Amino acid sequence: MRDAWDSPEFAGRWDARDNLATNPGRPRQLGLLVALVDGACSEGARVLDLGIGSGLVEELLLAARPDLRVTGIDASPAMLDLARERFARAGAHVELVEKEFADLDEPAAHGAPFDCAICVQALHEVTHEVKQRVFAYARRALRPGGAFYVLDRFTYAADRFGRDYAAIWHKLSGILPESERLDFEDYHRRYSAKTDHVACLDDYLAWLAAAGFERTCLHQEFNRALIAAHSAPGAGSD
């Protein structure tokens, strides 16, 4: 089972729901991401969003930093249509590029170098080989010293630590009204049935290192983690 990102109906439903039942830590992690980008970017800095989707993250980011100039890349025309509508309503100028991660051009084609890059809940949709290509692309797209922040969903060892994960899940879900909470077993069945390409956190960190980044996991809640990566000395835009 894969999500139908090219379907306008699916994209609209996804954009309209709050996602908290399946990701109760999302508001906190997005708040941390906005704070990180804010801290990494000077006035008028350029930000690259790899997997911009419908622009929900930029809505938060530009509310805090309207001076930022954003270029967003995404493969879904349906999601990009939603992003155009969102930015038009807000009067924000964001450059949008329709492109598969597997077919990314050289970064100069999209205006590199960038001061900061982000990738939010997009990489589990592509193969591990493509993930590594995205990391290499991000390294080339950034100016020396630029920051890359990755927020994604990772594998978890439910077979060995299921009771522990269930306890954490139920605690995180406590922010929701009881009628809106999703039981851990239901969550686990739903996401185990997906045929996307989830990897473990250690793999992401190793792939980022191989791409030329110094990297660390800054924050993790259950199976969602926020990674910071910085160009290693001597690295930067080609």
BELNOR-V977905 format. One record per residue. N is the residue number from 0. NEAR is the number of other C-alpha atoms within 8 Angstrom. Layout:
n->N near->NEAR
n->N near->NEAR
This chain:
n->0 near->6
n->1 near->6
n->2 near->4
n->3 near->7
n->4 near->10
n->5 near->10
n->6 near->8
n->7 near->9
n->8 near->6
n->9 near->10
n->10 near->13
n->11 near->10
n->12 near->8
n->13 near->8
n->14 near->9
n->15 near->6
n->16 near->6
n->17 near->6
n->18 near->9
n->19 near->9
n->20 near->11
n->21 near->7
n->22 near->7
n->23 near->12
n->24 near->9
n->25 near->9
n->26 near->7
n->27 near->7
n->28 near->10
n->29 near->9
n->30 near->8
n->31 near->8
n->32 near->10
n->33 near->11
n->34 near->8
n->35 near->8
n->36 near->9
n->37 near->10
n->38 near->7
n->39 near->10
n->40 near->11
n->41 near->7
n->42 near->6
n->43 near->8
n->44 near->12
n->45 near->12
n->46 near->13
n->47 near->12
n->48 near->12
n->49 near->12
n->50 near->12
n->51 near->14
n->52 near->10
n->53 near->12
n->54 near->12
n->55 near->9
n->56 near->8
n->57 near->8
n->58 near->10
n->59 near->9
n->60 near->10
n->61 near->10
n->62 near->7
n->63 near->8
n->64 near->8
n->65 near->8
n->66 near->8
n->67 near->11
n->68 near->10
n->69 near->11
n->70 near->13
n->71 near->13
n->72 near->13
n->73 near->17
n->74 near->9
n->75 near->10
n->76 near->9
n->77 near->11
n->78 near->15
n->79 near->15
n->80 near->9
n->81 near->11
n->82 near->12
n->83 near->9
n->84 near->8
n->85 near->11
n->86 near->13
n->87 near->9
n->88 near->7
n->89 near->6
n->90 near->6
n->91 near->8
n->92 near->8
n->93 near->9
n->94 near->7
n->95 near->9
n->96 near->8
n->97 near->10
n->98 near->9
n->99 near->8
n->100 near->10
n->101 near->7
n->102 near->6
n->103 near->9
n->104 near->6
n->105 near->7
n->106 near->12
n->107 near->8
n->108 near->7
n->109 near->8
n->110 near->7
n->111 near->11
n->112 near->11
n->113 near->14
n->114 near->13
n->115 near->15
n->116 near->15
n->117 near->11
n->118 near->15
n->119 near->11
n->120 near->9
n->121 near->10
n->122 near->10
n->123 near->13
n->124 near->8
n->125 near->11
n->126 near->8
n->127 near->8
n->128 near->6
n->129 near->10
n->130 near->10
n->131 near->11
n->132 near->9
n->133 near->10
n->134 near->11
n->135 near->11
n->136 near->11
n->137 near->10
n->138 near->14
n->139 near->13
n->140 near->14
n->141 near->18
n->142 near->12
n->143 near->9
n->144 near->9
n->145 near->14
n->146 near->13
n->147 near->12
n->148 near->12
n->149 near->10
n->150 near->11
n->151 near->13
n->152 near->10
n->153 near->12
n->154 near->9
n->155 near->6
n->156 near->7
n->157 near->8
n->158 near->5
n->159 near->5
n->160 near->8
n->161 near->9
n->162 near->7
n->163 near->7
n->164 near->10
n->165 near->10
n->166 near->8
n->167 near->9
n->168 near->10
n->169 near->10
n->170 near->7
n->171 near->9
n->172 near->11
n->173 near->9
n->174 near->6
n->175 near->10
n->176 near->7
n->177 near->6
n->178 near->4
n->179 near->7
n->180 near->10
n->181 near->9
n->182 near->7
n->183 near->9
n->184 near->7
n->185 near->8
n->186 near->10
n->187 near->8
n->188 near->8
n->189 near->8
n->190 near->7
n->191 near->6
n->192 near->7
n->193 near->8
n->194 near->6
n->195 near->9
n->196 near->10
n->197 near->9
n->198 near->10
n->199 near->9
n->200 near->9
n->201 near->6
n->202 near->8
n->203 near->9
n->204 near->10
n->205 near->8
n->206 near->10
n->207 near->15
n->208 near->10
n->209 near->7
n->210 near->10
n->211 near->11
n->212 near->12
n->213 near->10
n->214 near->11
n->215 near->8
n->216 near->9
n->217 near->8
n->218 near->8
n->219 near->9
n->220 near->7
n->221 near->7
n->222 near->9
n->223 near->10
n->224 near->14
n->225 near->14
n->226 near->12
n->227 near->12
n->228 near->12
n->229 near->11
n->230 near->16
n->231 near->9
n->232 near->4
n->233 near->6
n->234 near->10
n->235 near->13
n->236 near->11
n->237 near->4
